[in-house]
């Protein structure tokens, strides 16, 4: 049986962002002390952005050894890097431009390329930098009110193309191609952390954590690290229907 993971309930979205920033910092210091580098996969979304903005400010900006941080992305929209919908652009504006991280340490998904080409190229980056079986120290994820995470959407088995590291996905609801890491990569991480806020997500959070297994309806259920931690940071509104 899958584990629902650890649920940490915070008072509000601000507290979730604070906790997420602190978790990134703690994970970075631990990974660098043990392995001399910290590999993180970023998420898009409002709460992650607020956490990233905290990382761009003191004390994190000066306290973290950014030269030992490797930044990847869990998913990306198939848009150019300067597009307002780009997760890469959001991360750049929120904190990457403000911290002392070498450009070579930031691995963006080339959303401007044809989707399958972009997916294959990113899989090659993962293998080149992290090895044939890439393992992140920390994966950050959000969850939609429909239970999707990264670019794994309801209506499709999230294990589709399960032998791949990265795949191209067409989202019919927004009529857009996206690139996403597959569950094989996400579940190999040492720690996966969801940031969830708002009452609109309370039903999905309860279903994902405590409901029957149905990952085609609630893709976030597929996230279950094989040899790592699963942490949910949720505000009180999002967690109101969930049990620990």
Secondary structure as the mmCIF struct_conf table of DSSP 4:
data_model
#
loop_
_struct_conf.conf_type_id
_struct_conf.id
_struct_conf.beg_label_comp_id
_struct_conf.beg_label_asym_id
_struct_conf.beg_label_seq_id
_struct_conf.end_label_comp_id
_struct_conf.end_label_asym_id
_struct_conf.end_label_seq_id
STRN STRN1 UNK A 6 UNK A 10
BEND BEND1 UNK A 11 UNK A 12
HELX_RH_AL_P HELX_RH_AL_P1 UNK A 13 UNK A 35
BEND BEND2 UNK A 36 UNK A 36
STRN STRN2 UNK A 38 UNK A 42
BEND BEND3 UNK A 45 UNK A 45
HELX_RH_AL_P HELX_RH_AL_P2 UNK A 46 UNK A 55
TURN_TY1_P TURN_TY1_P1 UNK A 56 UNK A 56
BEND BEND4 UNK A 57 UNK A 57
TURN_TY1_P TURN_TY1_P2 UNK A 58 UNK A 59
HELX_RH_AL_P HELX_RH_AL_P3 UNK A 60 UNK A 63
BEND BEND5 UNK A 64 UNK A 64
HELX_RH_3T_P HELX_RH_3T_P1 UNK A 66 UNK A 68
STRN STRN3 UNK A 69 UNK A 73
BEND BEND6 UNK A 74 UNK A 74
STRN STRN4 UNK A 75 UNK A 77
BEND BEND7 UNK A 78 UNK A 79
TURN_TY1_P TURN_TY1_P3 UNK A 81 UNK A 82
BEND BEND8 UNK A 83 UNK A 83
TURN_TY1_P TURN_TY1_P4 UNK A 84 UNK A 85
HELX_RH_AL_P HELX_RH_AL_P4 UNK A 87 UNK A 94
TURN_TY1_P TURN_TY1_P5 UNK A 95 UNK A 95
HELX_RH_3T_P HELX_RH_3T_P2 UNK A 96 UNK A 98
BEND BEND9 UNK A 99 UNK A 99
HELX_RH_3T_P HELX_RH_3T_P3 UNK A 103 UNK A 105
STRN STRN5 UNK A 106 UNK A 106
TURN_TY1_P TURN_TY1_P6 UNK A 111 UNK A 112
BEND BEND10 UNK A 113 UNK A 113
HELX_RH_AL_P HELX_RH_AL_P5 UNK A 115 UNK A 130
TURN_TY1_P TURN_TY1_P7 UNK A 132 UNK A 133
BEND BEND11 UNK A 137 UNK A 137
STRN STRN6 UNK A 138 UNK A 141
TURN_TY1_P TURN_TY1_P8 UNK A 145 UNK A 146
BEND BEND12 UNK A 147 UNK A 147
STRN STRN7 UNK A 149 UNK A 149
TURN_TY1_P TURN_TY1_P9 UNK A 150 UNK A 151
STRN STRN8 UNK A 152 UNK A 152
TURN_TY1_P TURN_TY1_P10 UNK A 154 UNK A 155
BEND BEND13 UNK A 156 UNK A 156
TURN_TY1_P TURN_TY1_P11 UNK A 158 UNK A 163
BEND BEND14 UNK A 165 UNK A 165
STRN STRN9 UNK A 166 UNK A 171
TURN_TY1_P TURN_TY1_P12 UNK A 172 UNK A 175
STRN STRN10 UNK A 176 UNK A 181
HELX_RH_AL_P HELX_RH_AL_P6 UNK A 183 UNK A 186
TURN_TY1_P TURN_TY1_P13 UNK A 187 UNK A 188
BEND BEND15 UNK A 189 UNK A 190
STRN STRN11 UNK A 191 UNK A 196
BEND BEND16 UNK A 198 UNK A 198
HELX_RH_3T_P HELX_RH_3T_P4 UNK A 199 UNK A 201
HELX_RH_AL_P HELX_RH_AL_P7 UNK A 202 UNK A 210
BEND BEND17 UNK A 211 UNK A 211
TURN_TY1_P TURN_TY1_P14 UNK A 215 UNK A 217
HELX_RH_3T_P HELX_RH_3T_P5 UNK A 219 UNK A 222
TURN_TY1_P TURN_TY1_P15 UNK A 226 UNK A 227
BEND BEND18 UNK A 228 UNK A 228
STRN STRN12 UNK A 229 UNK A 235
HELX_RH_AL_P HELX_RH_AL_P8 UNK A 236 UNK A 239
TURN_TY1_P TURN_TY1_P16 UNK A 240 UNK A 241
#
